[in-house]
Amino acid sequence: MEYNIKDINLADKGMLKIEWSSMHMNVLKIIRERFRKEKPLKGIRIAACLHVTSETANLMITLKEAGADISLCASNPLSTQDEVAAALVKNYKIRVYAIKGEDTETYYEHIHKALDIKPNITIDDGADMITIVHKERQELVDEIYGGCEETTTGVIRLKNMERSGVLKYPIIAVNEAKTKYLFDNRYGTGQSTIDGILRATNVLIAGKNFVIAGYGWCGKGLAMRARGMGANVIITEVDPIKALEAAMDGFRVMPMREAAKIGDIFVTVTGNKSVINEEHFKLMKDGAILANSGHFNVEIDVEALERIAKSKRKIRENVIEYTVNNKRIYLLAEGRLVNLAAAEGHPPEVMDMSFSNQALSVEYLVKKGKELDKRVYVVPEEIDREVARLKLKSMGIEIDTLTKEQEEYLKSWELGT
Ligand code: ADE
């Protein structure tokens, strides 16, 4: 079996990590049990381009139990957990092509290697794999029933492909499931971003001016958690509705030009490019810390920082110090996803829901993919609700049910005051 990982001898360490995550992924476990019995993916080839973490490993194992043949590559050069990659190869015979710190050329080589499986289903986190299929590997399209996309940035790219009329197979936007974005994007990003910043810097959050660019679900979660740790949270936005929401949630809202002068810690979660740029670097205080938690490393203009800096040195693991106008600016994890590069990504409890949506969406595509148009679809409502129901059950939480009269009332229109 072909693979390319850092060191197969890390497998035992990886197994322990996978087991630990599994203990906190109870919905996926239930799905895995059913898949093991029913084998709904028997004979299906899946190529996945995801962050190679212990949570992703649990998804891969679930798909394998369902009968699928799988290849996996990284969706970010810095997010791979090498020990997990080793365990997947050694103990589960899954072809993995991922090495933490791989260069851009190797990153794309690995996507091509994963695609050599000639997939029936692709799974992406950020749409790099499907982009390669469309640009360079069109010969694969005929055998692909559909694809799943994990994240906001990927869904934006895929909708642009649909709008431009170039999308060649149907996509399930897993990110659009409520049991995904309301939990993974909000509580997952909220916690794991702080985790990444703390592991990299060990600075105190309390009392700091904590600037967050972007008030989508990720920004909201991060703002909530930073406030909980005593930071003075400042939001920057371009969307007037989100800005208003941030203001009424009690945060200060201002342009980045103003925030740049007073921020101690900056985090970008916008999905857009050059949100913190040369103009802003020059305004920053001595000691400002910059991190990105958006999908791609384009939100902080690192090229400009490299260009204008007088000097540069590595001061800690995942922390580079730049000197700009005699002031020190600290960039975390090269401006790549700080939560995955400097920490371990979202906790398993939220990835449980995201990846349960993935597993059930793959099953849905195998059943229904051939009937779907070449469009981006949301996760079917019944899958989303089933994931919520199973999660509540696994948490030991019961809820009420509608009575017959209440059901009738909700369907009626005659009754008023
Ligand atoms: N994206 C964010 N956190 C993740 C994790 N722990 N595993 C896989 N993908 C992720």
Residues whose N, C-alpha, C, O or C-beta is under 5 A from the ligand:
A	BS01	ADE	H51 T53 E55 T56 E344 G345 H346 M351
